[in-house]
């Protein structure tokens, strides 16, 4: 993890939030490469689960919803974790994640566990009071449920079908940590898939397999994934069956994604509390994907160190669709006769691919820099280019180089991404 965190800061993937003011605990900002990597993952997920399907409908819901939504869903009453306090140093922890000894001071006495609600409370309007209380959303799912009638009336889908969304959610976690693994604001990608009650097991198995397919597409070795059945008493209040997809992080086996069978709990609650007629209410399968954890796991899987000519080469072997930069354009020197064609090539490639231009330091150091950010192809413009109208293309994974005509360069990159 230390190597990943260091690389993220050094190469512009992820920065400490509010760093010039000493930072802010468990707050992280995505830098230029990090935000591109994140957007690539979001876009690919949207293509796979929404755009390429005829049974999925996307929405982009508001973050602040009517507080009655969270009362109806049970989150105001039920969305909580057990909180304990060390009697020696007064540090607070989740009761289900603390051992017998306080990690801060070594104390062994803790207070009785109290339930701590995870919803972030805010206020609407100029004064604070119970009439103006609202909440930052603690999950995306409720937006899909409260828009169920809207989608039914406008899109006229037949069962089974899904409603999908991506976006920020907020949870007042007691003990966040481990870089971007657990934070108080994070991004999710998920959908509610509405099915007939008697078919829930079939669709649960179907989406379980589809989540495995996505993990492989993300570059994850499934040997590092453990599917954990969550027992009675430990599932969320709305779930009849839940499987957690857990990953072997450097800090231990922890949750990555979740798959839940929410029955008809949510739609029935909203029908009852809103007074709206939902008609025949289906049951729901919910696959949930954390974007930040997807990115973290993608980096952990991609990170490799290898010895090349007596030196350690660090390379991020992202799936090529995911790489924040797909092609680096590198003139061999800063001489004008090379920089001019290099920038022309840059402009032509930029219409098709994510590109970067670099003319500083030796070509070897520039290759290493691109390896560290996972760039699949480096295109070098040298003095031979002036005579043969060709460039040298270097492959990230094999480090092999070959001569490609400038006129064929875009097609070559396209065919090999």
N, C-alpha and C positions, 0 to 999 in steps of 0.2 A: 504493500500500500504506500509506503514512503516513496518508492520509486515512481509510482503512478502520480501521486500528489505533486512531487517535484517536477515531473515532466509536464503536468497540466499547467503549472504556474510558469515554467520556463518557456513553453511553446505557445502559450496563449489559449489553452483550452478552458481552464477554470481558475478564477481568482478568489481570494478571500473577500467576502462582502464588506464594504465600507473600510477597506484596508488602510487608507490614509488616516483614519481616525482610530487605528488600533484594531480594526476588525469588529465583527459582531458575531457572537457565538453561533455556530452552525448555520451561518449565512454565506452563500456562495454565489458568485456572479459568473456567468458563462462568457468567456472571451471570444474573439473573432473565430477561432477554429472550433471552440466548443459549441457555440451557437449554431454553426453550420452543421456540425456532426449531429446535434440534437434535432435540427430541422430535417436532416436527411432521414433520420430514424422515424420521425413523425410522419413525413411524407410517404415513406415506404410502407409503413403500417397502414396508412389511410388508403393507399393504392390496393394493398392486399386484402384488407377487410371491409372496405367500403366501395371504392371505385370499380373494382373488378367483380363485384357481386351484384346481383339484381334483387337481393333480399335484405339489403342494409341501407339505412337512411341516416345521413349525418346531420347533426345540429351543432350550433355553437352557442351554448347557453350562458346566461348572466351568472356572475360570481355571487352577487348578493341577491338572495331570493326572499320571498315572503317568509317571515319566521314561522308561519303556520306549517310550511313544508316540513321543517325540521321537528316540529312537535308531532305532526302526523306520522312521520317516518320512524319515530322513536329515538332519534338522535339526542334530543334534549334530555330525555330520561335515561337512555341506555348507553350512549356513546362515551364510554369512560374507561380509564385504566386504574388499577390499584396504585395508590401513592403511599410510600412510606418515607419516614424521615429518620436519619441517623441522629440518635440522641446526643452524640458527642460533638459533631461538627455541624449538624443541622442540614447537611446535604440531602437532597430529595431524589428518590429513585422510583422506577416502576417496581412494584412489589413482586411481579412475576418474573423479573429479570435480574434480581439482586441475589447474590449468594449470602453466606452468613457473615461476611466481613465487608465493611464499607470500603469501596475502592479509593475514597478520598483520604480517610484518616486511619483506617484499620479498626474502627469501632465495631462492636459486635451487638449493640443494642439498637433496635429500631422501634419506631412507634407502630401502633396498630394501623393496618392498611385502611385507607379511606378512598372512596371512588372519586376520581378527578375527571371532569368532563373535558373532552378534547376539542370541542367546538370553540373557535375564536369568536368572542362576542364583540360587536361594534354597535354604533348608534347612528340612526338616521335623523338628519335635521340638526337644528342649532342647539337643542338642549338634550341632556341625558336623562333618561327615565324609562320605565318599563314599557311605555307606549311606543318608544322609538327604538327598542332593542331589535337588533338583527344579528345575523351570523354570517361569517365567511363560510363558504361551502366546505364541508368536511369530506365530501365525496362527489363524484360526478353523477352517480346513478340517479339521484332524485330528479335531476333535470330531465332525464329520459322518461321517468315515470310521469312527471307532471305535464310533459309534452306528448304523452301517449295518444290522447284524443286528437290533438292537432295533427299528428302524423297520420293517424287513421283516417281523418276526414279529408286531408289534402292529398295524400299519396295513395290511398285506398289499397293497402297491402293485404295479402292473404297470409294466414299463419302457415309456416313460421316466418318471422321476419325480425330484424333487429334495428335498434336506434343506437347510433355511435356518437361519441364526443371525445375531444381531447382538451386538456387545459389544466390550469393551476387549481390545486386544492390546498386546504390549510388545516393543520392539526396542531393543537397546543401540546406537543409531545413533552413528556416529563424529562426523558433522557435521550435527546437526539445525539447523533455522533457518527463516527466512522465515515468522515468526508461527506459525500453526497448520498450515502446510503439511507440515513434517517435525518430528515430536516423538517422544520415546521411549515415550510411552504414547498410544495413539490408538484410535479406534473404527472398526470395520468392519461392513459389511452384506454378506453373501455367501451363496451357496448352491452346493452340489455337485449337478450335474444328471447323473443316471446314465442312460446310453444304450447301445444296442447298438453294438458296435465298428464295424460297417459303416455306421452312420448318424451318426458323429461330425461329419462335415463339414456335414451338413444342420442339425444342432442348433447347431453353432458359428455358422453364418450366422444362424440364428433368434435366438439370444441376442445376437448383434452388433446386430441390428435393434432388439431389445427394449431394449437399453442406450441406443441412440440415442433411442428413444421416451421413456425415463425422463429423459434429459438435457433434452429439450424441455419435459417436464413440470416440470422443476426450474427452468425459465426460462432455460436456456442457449442462446445462439445457436450453432448447429452450425458456423457459419463460424469460431468460436473453438476448435473441436475438431479435432485431427489424430490419425488412426488410424495408429499406427506398428507395423509388423511387426517383431518382435524376432528377429534372426538367430540361427543356430546359434552356440553358444559363449557367448551372452549371456543365454539363457533360464535359468529356474530348473531345478534338476536333475530335476524331475519332469515338465517340460513338453515336449511335442512341437511345439506351436504356441502362440504368445502374441501378442496384439495389445494394445498400450497405447493407451488413450484419453488423449491429451495435450491440455493447455489452455494458451491464451496468457495466462499470469499476467503481472502487471507486472514480475516478475523473470525472465521468459523462458518458453519452451515446456517444460512439465514434466508429469509423469504425474498423471492424475486417477483413472482406473479401469484395471482390467486384465481381459482375457478370455483364459483359458488352457485348452488341451486337455491334461489331466493323464494321459491314457491310462488304463490300469488299474494304474499304478505303486503308488498308495497302498494300495488294497485288497489287492493281491497281497503287498505288504510286511507289512501287518498280519496277513494270513492266515498267512504264513510265520512271523512272530515270535511271534504269540499262540498258535498251534496250533489256532485256531478254523477251522471249515469254513464259508467264505462262499458255498459253492455256485458257481453260474455267475457269474463276476465281470464286471460291466459296465465300460464306459469312462466317463470323467467330463469334462464341460464345466464350467468354473468362472468365472462372472462375479463380480468383486470390486469393491465400492463403498466408498470411504473416506467415513465420515460427516463427519469434520472438514473434509476437502477439499471435500465436497459443500456444506457450509455456507459455506466460504470462497468458492467459485466462485459460489454463489447470491448472496452479498453483492456480489461484484465485478460480476456481471451486473445486479444490481438498482440499484446506486449510480448516481445521476444528479445533475448540477448544472444548473440553469437560472436564467436571470435573470427575476425577477418584480418589476415596478414598481421597477426600479433596484437590487434586492437579489438576492443569490444564494440560491436555494432548493435545499437538499439533500433529496433524496427517495430512499427505497429502494422501488423498484417490484417488490417480491416478488410472485410468483403469490399470489393472495388466500388460497389454502388454507394457504400457508406462513407468512403474517404472524404474528409472535408475539402481537400485539394486533390483533383484527379490528375492534373498535368502541371509539372513545373517547367518553365522555360528558362534556360540558363545559357547566356552567351559566355563563351570561354574566357573572354577578357572584356574590359570596359572600352575597348577601342570602338570608334564610331562605326567602322565598316561592319562590325559584328552586332552592335547594339541595334542598328537600324533594322536589319532583317529579323532580329530576335523579337523586336516589338511588333513587327508586322505579323509574325507567326503568332505571337501572344494574342493580338487583336482577332485574328481569324479563328483561333481555337476557343476564345472566350465566348463566342456565339453558341457553342455546342457543349462546352465542358466547364467545370470549376477549375480555374487556372491560377497560377502564381508566378511572378517574375522575380528572379533573384540574380544579382550580379556581384554580390560582395563575397570576399574570401576565395580560397582555392576551390576548384571544382569538386575535390574530394570532400571538403567540409560542407559544401552545399548539398552533395548527395546525402551525407549523414543527416543533415538537417531535415531533408525531405523524408528520409527513412523514419525519423523520429515522429513525424506527424502523419505517416502512413500514405504518402503520395504514391500511387501505383506506377506512374511514368515520369521520368525526367527526360526532357528534350534539350540536347546540347547543340548550340550553334557554334561551329568552329571555322577556321580559315578555309577548310576544304569546302564548306558550304557555299562560299563565294564562287567556286568553280563547278561543283556538281549539283547545286540546288538540292542538297540532301542534308539530313541532320542525323545525329546519333540518338537513339532512343534506348534508355536504360530501364529495365524492369526491376521493380522494387523487390520482388520475392526471390528471383534467381540472380539478380545483378548482371544478367547478360545484356550485352549491348548489340544493337544492329543498326545498320544504315537504312534510313527510310527517306524516299523522295518527299520534298515539302508538299508537292501536289497530292500525295497519297497519305499524308500524315493524319489528317482528321479521320479518314476512313479506317486507318490502322488502329487508332485509339478507340474509336467507336466499336470496332469488332473485337477488341481485347478487354474492354471494360466489363 
